[in-house]
Amino acid sequence: MKKNRYLYVLLSGLILILSSCVRTEESLFEESAALRLNRAIANDRKLLSSADNGWVMEYFPTNGSPGFVLLIRFDSSGIASIAAKNEVTPMYDISTGTWNMIDDSGPVLTFDTYNAALHVFSDPNSGYGQGLGIGLAGDYEFIIMNASETEFTLKGKKRGTNIRLYRFPEKKEWRSYFADVNKVNALFNVNIPYLHLTVNGSRVMLTGGHSHIFNIETASDYPVEIPFIVTDEGIRFAQPFETNGVSVQKFRLSDDGNSLWADENAIAKIELPLPQEFFVATLQTKKWAIDTTSAGLRGIIDSVYAGLNAVNRTLVQLDFRDLSDSVALAVQVKSTATGVTAIGRFYYSVKPTEDGIEFAYKGTSDTGGDVLRRLSGFSELLQALDATFKIDSVNSTLNPSVLTLENTADTSLWFVLKQRL
């Protein structure tokens, strides 16, 4: 009995000791999850409506589509004004609709009534993109991943695309912003066959720039598709791209407008092929007409005019054009009596050099060329062009339409080429 009493006292003491070691777990948060979410939504709403001149949205409908810039002003009353000028909104326009911040397992920005500038991307029957029933397959509701006074990081609720939203400069006009976008966008047109991404002296070819989806050559058998967006300052890839050990995504237009330099790394840039490469590549779709010339070459062309005048003809145009297996100097002439035009073709092989291009005359095989070559001045002209020329772009290295060619053996012989359709 006495033994049981001692055991009881011992157990009671042990229980008291253990109970004194138990601590009450303090809450990690002073507020409930619902209250924190409501506070975040209210804060996001306040930030969005605080920008009097609105925000820039860099919008990608899907991860595989090109990007579009939109300007958005969020009124505290719930009205969103959205400005656009792009492929699906060709003319600058501002449309309105309502916006809201909602709780959907986190703060979500929604445009809950139709706004033409934005909802065209999510309308399955818009007629754009993949056709009726799908359209451009974009989002109109966005999960807020991060928020600050100057920038929001959003994610498309359905498509999961990463979207930037950043404060628009207070003193800049919306219309002038799109004018600046158009200046950059002019660099990516169908007339440019390809661009080069140069990193550490190594070049990869970029094609398809006019579609705002680059096809990038890689070591694999298949090119990588990189959608990008054009802004007022340059371009941004939808996702970072790594080549030659360097990751790049955002490129800023240089002050002279002749190249795009990566923000992330100063050794990476996007530029046009060398002028001689550009000349050869564009011959497949364009003509390059001889415009102004040096005095020495002008004298030869004057002799051509005299020879044509002797047979009641006049010179209309001299241009280089592609004929699949060679390049032709096309001589377009017109009868002074009837006004009828005819073309004679003289063939050259063309080979790019380190800083220029080499023309080698191969002869003529058509009736017009055979007749013209017998006239005064033509043999001198054909011989003058049978040479190596240094070539330079005149107006822009990113999108040149004017090239200057100077004879490397005789600098007094030069001429200017202008791109023609």
Secondary structure by P-SEA (a helix, b strand, c coil): caaaaaaaaaaaaaaaaaaaabbbbcccccccaaaaaaaaaaaaaaaaaccccbbbbbccccccbbbbbbbbbbbccbbbbbbbbcccccccbbbbbbbbccccccbbbbccccccccccccccccccccccccccccccbbbbccccccbbbbcccccbbbbbbbbccccccaaaaaaaaaaaaccccccccccccccccbbbbbcccccccccccccccbbbbbbbbbcccbbbbcbbbbcccccccbbbbccccccccccccccbbbbcccaaaaaaaacccbbbbbccccaaaaaaaaaaaaaaaaacccccccbbbbccccccbbbbbbbccccbbbbbbbbbbbbbcccbbbbbbbccccaaaaaaaaccaaaaaaaaacbbbbbbbccccccccbbbbbccccccccbbbbbcc
